[in-house]
Structure formats: structure tokens, C-alpha cells
């Protein structure tokens, strides 16, 4: 019977669900930056800056989610 302790999980690769969440978040980050500075800035510079601020917060959150519950 496998041990259900999350710390027994190998540290090399995150589980598929967390990996999928990481890639969705990072894809959203890239999309926000591209849209902000290639589309939105022509109509509203403050909105483009706000989108960039949100995009800047996403990568650390994505890393935390990808590594949540890992032993170290």
C-alpha cells in the first residue's frame, strides 16, 4: 500500500493537476502582457498598467500552487 504522506512524493516532478494549473496560470500571464501592450494600451493606459500588475503577481502564485504541500 503506497504511503499517502505528501512528503514521500518525489521532488523532481509536480503532480499532473498542479502542473496543469501552473501552465494555465503562466499562459494567462503571457496573454495578459501581450493583450495589455499590443491592444489595450491604445484605449486605456491605466488598464494596460493594471493588467501588467496582475500579470506580475501571477508567476509567484503559480510557483506556490505548483509546489504546494511538497516536503523539503
C-alpha positions as CSV (number, residue, x, y, z in Angstrom):
1,X,0.0,0.0,0.0
2,X,1.5,3.4,-1.0
3,X,2.3,5.9,1.7
4,X,-0.2,8.8,1.5
5,X,2.2,11.2,3.1
6,X,2.7,14.1,0.6
7,X,6.4,14.4,1.7
8,X,7.0,10.9,0.2
9,X,6.3,12.4,-3.2
10,X,9.5,12.7,-5.4
11,X,10.6,16.3,-5.6
12,X,11.6,16.2,-9.3
13,X,8.1,16.4,-10.9
14,X,4.8,18.0,-9.6
15,X,1.6,16.0,-10.0
16,X,-0.2,16.4,-13.3
17,X,-3.1,18.6,-11.8
18,X,-0.7,21.1,-10.3
19,X,1.4,21.1,-13.4
20,X,-1.7,21.8,-15.5
21,X,-2.6,24.7,-13.1
22,X,0.9,26.1,-13.4
23,X,0.8,26.2,-17.2
24,X,-2.7,27.7,-17.2
25,X,-1.6,30.5,-14.9
26,X,1.6,31.2,-16.8
27,X,-0.3,31.1,-20.1
28,X,-2.7,33.7,-18.6
29,X,0.2,35.8,-17.5
30,X,1.7,35.8,-21.1
31,X,-1.8,36.6,-22.6
32,X,-2.3,39.5,-20.2
33,X,1.0,41.1,-21.1
34,X,0.5,40.6,-24.8
35,X,-3.0,42.0,-24.7
36,X,-2.1,44.8,-22.4
37,X,0.7,46.2,-24.5
38,X,-0.5,45.3,-28.0
39,X,-4.2,46.0,-27.8
40,X,-5.5,47.6,-24.5
41,X,-2.9,50.4,-24.4
42,X,-4.4,52.1,-27.4
43,X,-7.7,52.6,-25.4
44,X,-6.6,52.9,-21.8
45,X,-3.1,53.1,-20.5
46,X,-4.2,52.7,-16.8
47,X,-6.0,49.5,-17.8
48,X,-2.8,48.2,-19.5
49,X,-0.8,49.0,-16.5
50,X,-3.3,47.3,-14.2
51,X,-3.2,44.2,-16.4
52,X,0.6,44.2,-16.2
53,X,0.4,44.4,-12.4
54,X,-1.9,41.4,-12.3
55,X,0.4,39.6,-14.7
56,X,3.4,40.3,-12.5
57,X,1.6,38.7,-9.5
58,X,0.7,35.5,-11.3
59,X,4.2,33.8,-11.6
60,X,4.9,33.7,-7.9
61,X,1.4,32.4,-7.3
62,X,1.8,29.8,-10.0
63,X,5.0,28.5,-8.4
64,X,3.4,28.4,-4.9
65,X,0.5,26.3,-6.4
66,X,2.8,24.0,-8.3
67,X,4.9,23.3,-5.2
68,X,2.0,23.3,-2.6
69,X,2.4,20.6,0.1
70,X,5.8,19.4,-1.0
71,X,8.3,18.2,1.5
72,X,11.6,19.9,1.6
